[in-house]
Amino acid sequence: MQAKLLDQFHPLISSWFTERLGEPTDVQLRAWAEIIRDRHVLVTAPTGSGKTLAAFLWAINQLVTGAWT
């Protein structure tokens, strides 16, 4: 599931993530699966599990790719 989800991001973003952070957390994978489908998501998990990055990385991706104009 991880490779498929990271492939949905712009190559610069997915390579940055992999190089800097390695593997996504389970929380990130589960959140991205819904966020990428444009669904509203409430992510609850322990501190340090990657919630904030999971929520914002797709928004950053949309800005980089010009999907949000």
MMTF fields as JSON, N, C-alpha, C and O atoms, coordinates in Angstrom:
{
  "mmtfVersion": "1.0.0",
  "mmtfProducer": "UNKNOWN",
  "numBonds": 275,
  "numAtoms": 276,
  "numGroups": 69,
  "numChains": 1,
  "numModels": 1,
  "chainsPerModel": [1],
  "groupsPerChain": [69],
  "chainIdList": ["A"],
  "bondAtomList": [4, 2, 8, 6, 12, 10, 16, 14, 20, 18, 24, 22, 28, 26, 32, 30, 36, 34, 40, 38, 44, 42, 48, 46, 52, 50, 56, 54, 60, 58, 64, 62, 68, 66, 72, 70, 76, 74, 80, 78, 84, 82, 88, 86, 92, 90, 96, 94, 100, 98, 104, 102, 108, 106, 112, 110, 116, 114, 120, 118, 124, 122, 128, 126, 132, 130, 136, 134, 140, 138, 144, 142, 148, 146, 152, 150, 156, 154, 160, 158, 164, 162, 168, 166, 172, 170, 176, 174, 180, 178, 184, 182, 188, 186, 192, 190, 196, 194, 200, 198, 204, 202, 208, 206, 212, 210, 216, 214, 220, 218, 224, 222, 228, 226, 232, 230, 236, 234, 240, 238, 244, 242, 248, 246, 252, 250, 256, 254, 260, 258, 264, 262, 268, 266, 272, 270],
  "bondOrderList": [1, 1, 1, 1, 1, 1, 1, 1, 1, 1, 1, 1, 1, 1, 1, 1, 1, 1, 1, 1, 1, 1, 1, 1, 1, 1, 1, 1, 1, 1, 1, 1, 1, 1, 1, 1, 1, 1, 1, 1, 1, 1, 1, 1, 1, 1, 1, 1, 1, 1, 1, 1, 1, 1, 1, 1, 1, 1, 1, 1, 1, 1, 1, 1, 1, 1, 1, 1],
  "groupList": [{"groupName": "MET", "atomNameList": ["N", "CA", "C", "O"], "elementList": ["N", "C", "C", "O"], "formalChargeList": [0, 0, 0, 0], "bondAtomList": [1, 0, 2, 1, 3, 2], "bondOrderList": [1, 1, 2], "singleLetterCode": "M", "chemCompType": "L-PEPTIDE LINKING"}, {"groupName": "GLN", "atomNameList": ["N", "CA", "C", "O"], "elementList": ["N", "C", "C", "O"], "formalChargeList": [0, 0, 0, 0], "bondAtomList": [1, 0, 2, 1, 3, 2], "bondOrderList": [1, 1, 2], "singleLetterCode": "Q", "chemCompType": "L-PEPTIDE LINKING"}, {"groupName": "ALA", "atomNameList": ["N", "CA", "C", "O"], "elementList": ["N", "C", "C", "O"], "formalChargeList": [0, 0, 0, 0], "bondAtomList": [1, 0, 2, 1, 3, 2], "bondOrderList": [1, 1, 2], "singleLetterCode": "A", "chemCompType": "L-PEPTIDE LINKING"}, {"groupName": "LYS", "atomNameList": ["N", "CA", "C", "O"], "elementList": ["N", "C", "C", "O"], "formalChargeList": [0, 0, 0, 0], "bondAtomList": [1, 0, 2, 1, 3, 2], "bondOrderList": [1, 1, 2], "singleLetterCode": "K", "chemCompType": "L-PEPTIDE LINKING"}, {"groupName": "LEU", "atomNameList": ["N", "CA", "C", "O"], "elementList": ["N", "C", "C", "O"], "formalChargeList": [0, 0, 0, 0], "bondAtomList": [1, 0, 2, 1, 3, 2], "bondOrderList": [1, 1, 2], "singleLetterCode": "L", "chemCompType": "L-PEPTIDE LINKING"}, {"groupName": "ASP", "atomNameList": ["N", "CA", "C", "O"], "elementList": ["N", "C", "C", "O"], "formalChargeList": [0, 0, 0, 0], "bondAtomList": [1, 0, 2, 1, 3, 2], "bondOrderList": [1, 1, 2], "singleLetterCode": "D", "chemCompType": "L-PEPTIDE LINKING"}, {"groupName": "PHE", "atomNameList": ["N", "CA", "C", "O"], "elementList": ["N", "C", "C", "O"], "formalChargeList": [0, 0, 0, 0], "bondAtomList": [1, 0, 2, 1, 3, 2], "bondOrderList": [1, 1, 2], "singleLetterCode": "F", "chemCompType": "L-PEPTIDE LINKING"}, {"groupName": "HIS", "atomNameList": ["N", "CA", "C", "O"], "elementList": ["N", "C", "C", "O"], "formalChargeList": [0, 0, 0, 0], "bondAtomList": [1, 0, 2, 1, 3, 2], "bondOrderList": [1, 1, 2], "singleLetterCode": "H", "chemCompType": "L-PEPTIDE LINKING"}, {"groupName": "PRO", "atomNameList": ["N", "CA", "C", "O"], "elementList": ["N", "C", "C", "O"], "formalChargeList": [0, 0, 0, 0], "bondAtomList": [1, 0, 2, 1, 3, 2], "bondOrderList": [1, 1, 2], "singleLetterCode": "P", "chemCompType": "L-PEPTIDE LINKING"}, {"groupName": "ILE", "atomNameList": ["N", "CA", "C", "O"], "elementList": ["N", "C", "C", "O"], "formalChargeList": [0, 0, 0, 0], "bondAtomList": [1, 0, 2, 1, 3, 2], "bondOrderList": [1, 1, 2], "singleLetterCode": "I", "chemCompType": "L-PEPTIDE LINKING"}, {"groupName": "SER", "atomNameList": ["N", "CA", "C", "O"], "elementList": ["N", "C", "C", "O"], "formalChargeList": [0, 0, 0, 0], "bondAtomList": [1, 0, 2, 1, 3, 2], "bondOrderList": [1, 1, 2], "singleLetterCode": "S", "chemCompType": "L-PEPTIDE LINKING"}, {"groupName": "TRP", "atomNameList": ["N", "CA", "C", "O"], "elementList": ["N", "C", "C", "O"], "formalChargeList": [0, 0, 0, 0], "bondAtomList": [1, 0, 2, 1, 3, 2], "bondOrderList": [1, 1, 2], "singleLetterCode": "W", "chemCompType": "L-PEPTIDE LINKING"}, {"groupName": "THR", "atomNameList": ["N", "CA", "C", "O"], "elementList": ["N", "C", "C", "O"], "formalChargeList": [0, 0, 0, 0], "bondAtomList": [1, 0, 2, 1, 3, 2], "bondOrderList": [1, 1, 2], "singleLetterCode": "T", "chemCompType": "L-PEPTIDE LINKING"}, {"groupName": "GLU", "atomNameList": ["N", "CA", "C", "O"], "elementList": ["N", "C", "C", "O"], "formalChargeList": [0, 0, 0, 0], "bondAtomList": [1, 0, 2, 1, 3, 2], "bondOrderList": [1, 1, 2], "singleLetterCode": "E", "chemCompType": "L-PEPTIDE LINKING"}, {"groupName": "ARG", "atomNameList": ["N", "CA", "C", "O"], "elementList": ["N", "C", "C", "O"], "formalChargeList": [0, 0, 0, 0], "bondAtomList": [1, 0, 2, 1, 3, 2], "bondOrderList": [1, 1, 2], "singleLetterCode": "R", "chemCompType": "L-PEPTIDE LINKING"}, {"groupName": "GLY", "atomNameList": ["N", "CA", "C", "O"], "elementList": ["N", "C", "C", "O"], "formalChargeList": [0, 0, 0, 0], "bondAtomList": [1, 0, 2, 1, 3, 2], "bondOrderList": [1, 1, 2], "singleLetterCode": "G", "chemCompType": "PEPTIDE LINKING"}, {"groupName": "VAL", "atomNameList": ["N", "CA", "C", "O"], "elementList": ["N", "C", "C", "O"], "formalChargeList": [0, 0, 0, 0], "bondAtomList": [1, 0, 2, 1, 3, 2], "bondOrderList": [1, 1, 2], "singleLetterCode": "V", "chemCompType": "L-PEPTIDE LINKING"}, {"groupName": "ASN", "atomNameList": ["N", "CA", "C", "O"], "elementList": ["N", "C", "C", "O"], "formalChargeList": [0, 0, 0, 0], "bondAtomList": [1, 0, 2, 1, 3, 2], "bondOrderList": [1, 1, 2], "singleLetterCode": "N", "chemCompType": "L-PEPTIDE LINKING"}],
  "groupTypeList": [0, 1, 2, 3, 4, 4, 5, 1, 6, 7, 8, 4, 9, 10, 10, 11, 6, 12, 13, 14, 4, 15, 13, 8, 12, 5, 16, 1, 4, 14, 2, 11, 2, 13, 9, 9, 14, 5, 14, 7, 16, 4, 16, 12, 2, 8, 12, 15, 10, 15, 3, 12, 4, 2, 2, 6, 4, 11, 2, 9, 17, 1, 4, 16, 12, 15, 2, 11, 12],
  "groupIdList": [1, 2, 3, 4, 5, 6, 7, 8, 9, 10, 11, 12, 13, 14, 15, 16, 17, 18, 19, 20, 21, 22, 23, 24, 25, 26, 27, 28, 29, 30, 31, 32, 33, 34, 35, 36, 37, 38, 39, 40, 41, 42, 43, 44, 45, 46, 47, 48, 49, 50, 51, 52, 53, 54, 55, 56, 57, 58, 59, 60, 61, 62, 63, 64, 65, 66, 67, 68, 69],
  "secStructList": [7, 2, 2, 2, 2, 2, 6, 6, 1, 7, 2, 2, 2, 2, 2, 2, 2, 2, 2, 2, 2, 7, 1, 7, 7, 2, 2, 2, 2, 2, 2, 2, 2, 2, 2, 6, 6, 6, 7, 7, 7, 7, 7, 7, 7, 7, 6, 6, 1, 1, 2, 2, 2, 2, 2, 2, 2, 2, 2, 2, 2, 2, 2, 2, 2, 6, 7, 7, 7],
  "xCoordList": [0.827, 0.0, 0.873, 0.519, 2.018, 2.854, 3.313, 3.152, 3.887, 4.416, 3.306, 3.51, 2.156, 1.049, 0.615, 0.326, 0.566, 0.146, 1.201, 0.86, 2.456, 3.504, 3.605, 4.018, 3.24, 3.242, 2.193, 2.277, 1.215, 0.178, 0.689, 0.088, 1.803, 2.392, 3.346, 3.852, 3.59, 4.58, 5.922, 6.233, 6.723, 8.002, 8.915, 9.609, 8.924, 9.76, 9.309, 10.131, 8.017, 7.481, 7.687, 8.105, 7.401, 7.573, 9.043, 9.357, 9.946, 11.372, 11.862, 12.657, 11.392, 11.753, 11.309, 12.078, 10.077, 9.543, 10.387, 10.789, 10.653, 11.398, 12.823, 13.317, 13.475, 14.859, 14.962, 15.894, 14.023, 14.086, 13.473, 13.981, 12.382, 11.622, 11.552, 11.195, 11.888, 11.83, 10.421, 9.768, 9.975, 8.665, 7.563, 7.749, 6.425, 5.285, 4.766, 4.883, 4.201, 3.582, 2.236, 1.697, 1.722, 0.405, -0.657, -1.553, -0.554, -1.505, -1.453, -2.497, -0.261, -0.116, -0.707, -1.437, -0.403, -0.928, -2.451, -3.09, -3.022, -4.48, -5.138, -6.191, -4.515, -5.063, -4.956, -5.926, -3.784, -3.596, -4.564, -5.042, -4.851, -5.774, -7.119, -7.768, -7.534, -8.803, -8.633, -9.447, -7.587, -7.36, -7.188, -7.722, -6.45, -6.215, -7.521, -7.638, -8.501, -9.818, -10.728, -11.917, -10.151, -10.869, -11.972, -13.007, -11.737, -12.697, -12.299, -11.118, -13.28, -13.022, -12.553, -13.134, -11.503, -10.888, -10.599, -10.122, -10.884, -10.463, -9.433, -9.758, -8.197, -7.109, -6.847, -6.505, -7.009, -6.703, -5.675, -5.849, -4.618, -3.539, -2.633, -2.735, -1.753, -0.844, 0.08, 0.338, 0.565, 1.539, 2.759, 3.232, 3.254, 4.448, 4.191, 5.134, 2.934, 2.606, 2.521, 2.317, 2.675, 2.676, 1.368, 1.17, 0.479, -0.83, -0.718, -1.34, 0.07, 0.155, 0.71, 0.157, 1.788, 2.363, 1.396, 1.296, 0.696, -0.287, -1.35, -1.771, -1.773, -2.823, -2.338, -3.072, -1.113, -0.635, 0.126, 0.225, 0.659, 1.495, 0.706, 1.228, -0.545, -1.345, -1.654, -1.682, -1.886, -2.113, -0.867, -0.967, 0.288, 1.539, 1.676, 2.093, 1.328, 1.377, 0.485, 0.886, -0.706, -1.63, -1.096, -1.302, -0.427, 0.178, 1.342, 1.475, 2.184, 3.342, 2.901, 3.497, 1.871, 1.429, 0.51, 0.206, 0.068, -0.835, -2.271, -3.091, -2.579, -3.944, -4.92, -6.102, -4.434, -5.262, -4.926, -3.876, -5.783, -5.529, -6.579, -6.536],
  "yCoordList": [-1.191, 0.0, 1.257, 2.251, 1.225, 2.417, 2.931, 4.117, 2.067, 2.511, 3.102, 4.118, 2.488, 2.995, 4.387, 5.249, 4.608, 5.916, 6.978, 8.083, 6.679, 7.666, 7.976, 9.076, 7.037, 7.283, 8.315, 8.889, 8.555, 9.543, 10.973, 11.92, 11.12, 12.434, 12.793, 11.913, 14.082, 14.553, 13.898, 13.727, 13.529, 12.859, 13.618, 12.993, 14.935, 15.704, 15.505, 15.419, 15.433, 15.276, 13.855, 13.657, 12.877, 11.492, 11.169, 10.459, 11.678, 11.409, 12.149, 11.606, 13.392, 14.116, 13.332, 13.157, 12.863, 12.131, 10.894, 10.658, 10.11, 8.867, 9.125, 8.433, 10.119, 10.421, 10.981, 10.649, 11.816, 12.473, 11.652, 11.644, 10.965, 10.317, 8.8, 8.121, 8.27, 6.819, 6.344, 6.819, 5.42, 4.81, 5.638, 6.149, 5.773, 6.444, 5.618, 4.392, 6.303, 5.597, 5.025, 5.401, 4.127, 3.555, 4.652, 4.626, 5.6, 6.72, 7.503, 7.837, 7.797, 8.54, 7.762, 8.328, 6.491, 5.677, 5.653, 5.812, 5.453, 5.373, 6.719, 6.773, 7.803, 9.138, 9.467, 9.925, 9.239, 9.554, 8.79, 9.319, 7.549, 6.751, 7.454, 7.339, 8.172, 8.899, 10.315, 10.77, 11.003, 12.388, 12.462, 13.365, 11.522, 11.5, 11.342, 11.8, 10.696, 10.518, 11.726, 11.693, 12.788, 14.039, 13.868, 14.531, 12.979, 12.76, 13.598, 13.865, 14.0, 14.705, 13.68, 12.603, 14.026, 13.064, 13.726, 14.859, 13.023, 13.42, 12.383, 11.21, 12.824, 11.911, 12.029, 13.1, 10.927, 10.889, 9.792, 8.654, 10.149, 9.205, 9.85, 11.049, 9.064, 9.624, 10.7, 10.742, 11.56, 12.58, 11.907, 10.875, 12.512, 11.99, 10.909, 10.291, 10.666, 9.593, 10.065, 9.253, 11.366, 11.874, 12.47, 12.637, 12.79, 13.335, 14.641, 14.798, 15.567, 16.89, 16.788, 17.378, 16.054, 15.895, 15.159, 15.488, 14.18, 13.465, 14.428, 14.343, 15.329, 16.268, 17.305, 17.676, 17.775, 18.874, 18.449, 19.233, 17.249, 16.872, 16.853, 17.244, 16.403, 16.403, 17.83, 18.112, 18.728, 20.132, 20.723, 21.449, 20.419, 20.874, 20.289, 20.978, 19.027, 18.378, 19.102, 19.324, 19.462, 20.142, 21.51, 21.935, 22.189, 23.479, 23.305, 24.071, 22.301, 22.047, 21.678, 22.129, 20.867, 20.394, 21.378, 21.209, 22.399, 23.363, 22.885, 23.463, 21.831, 21.306, 22.293, 22.305, 23.117, 24.154, 25.466, 26.051, 25.922, 27.189, 28.204, 29.338],
  "zCoordList": [0.0, 0.0, 0.0, -0.634, 0.708, 0.826, -0.516, -0.807, -1.35, -2.64, -3.495, -4.16, -3.485, -4.292, -3.83, -4.66, -2.542, -2.036, -2.3, -2.723, -2.065, -2.336, -3.818, -4.187, -4.672, -6.12, -6.523, -7.609, -5.67, -5.961, -5.784, -6.29, -5.061, -4.825, -5.955, -6.651, -6.135, -7.099, -6.75, -5.571, -7.764, -7.492, -6.521, -5.72, -6.58, -5.645, -4.203, -3.291, -4.01, -2.657, -2.152, -1.011, -2.983, -2.534, -2.276, -1.321, -3.113, -2.876, -1.631, -0.864, -1.424, -0.202, 1.022, 1.968, 1.004, 2.148, 2.428, 3.568, 1.396, 1.562, 2.048, 2.938, 1.461, 1.85, 3.265, 3.998, 3.646, 4.958, 6.084, 7.206, 5.777, 6.842, 6.729, 7.691, 5.566, 5.389, 5.094, 4.165, 5.881, 5.68, 6.338, 7.442, 5.674, 6.315, 7.491, 7.508, 8.455, 9.575, 9.124, 8.083, 9.916, 9.616, 9.577, 8.733, 10.481, 10.525, 9.217, 8.656, 8.731, 7.484, 6.313, 5.499, 6.225, 5.123, 5.131, 4.091, 6.305, 6.391, 6.095, 5.46, 6.557, 6.289, 4.807, 4.204, 4.21, 2.789, 1.9, 0.897, 2.265, 1.455, 1.305, 0.265, 2.327, 2.278, 1.725, 0.921, 2.151, 1.714, 0.205, -0.439, -0.358, -1.806, -2.572, -3.708, -1.952, -2.587, -2.347, -2.663, -1.785, -1.524, -0.486, -0.546, 0.455, 1.533, 2.746, 2.967, 3.514, 4.764, 5.79, 5.92, 6.509, 7.424, 8.767, 8.822, 9.824, 11.16, 11.599, 11.784, 11.763, 12.115, 13.612, 14.112, 14.311, 15.737, 15.968, 15.533, 16.651, 16.946, 17.985, 18.243, 18.576, 19.58, 19.003, 17.8, 19.883, 19.514, 18.885, 19.361, 17.81, 17.146, 16.121, 15.627, 15.791, 14.849, 13.401, 12.498, 13.17, 11.802, 11.319, 10.116, 12.238, 11.855, 11.077, 10.026, 11.588, 10.961, 9.557, 8.629, 9.388, 8.057, 7.135, 5.954, 7.656, 6.837, 6.324, 5.171, 7.173, 6.782, 5.783, 4.867, 5.952, 5.116, 3.867, 2.923, 3.831, 2.691, 1.381, 0.337, 1.433, 0.198, -0.244, -1.441, 0.704, 0.355, -0.298, -1.287, 0.245, -0.368, -1.763, -2.693, -1.907, -3.216, -4.222, -5.364, -3.803, -4.706, -5.119, -6.256, -4.228, -4.562, -5.533, -6.487, -5.294, -6.163, -7.573, -8.552, -7.678, -8.994, -9.701, -10.882, -8.987, -9.596, -9.659, -10.372, -8.917, -8.914, -8.283, -8.628, -7.365, -6.752, -7.423, -7.157, -8.268, -8.953, -8.585, -9.063]
}
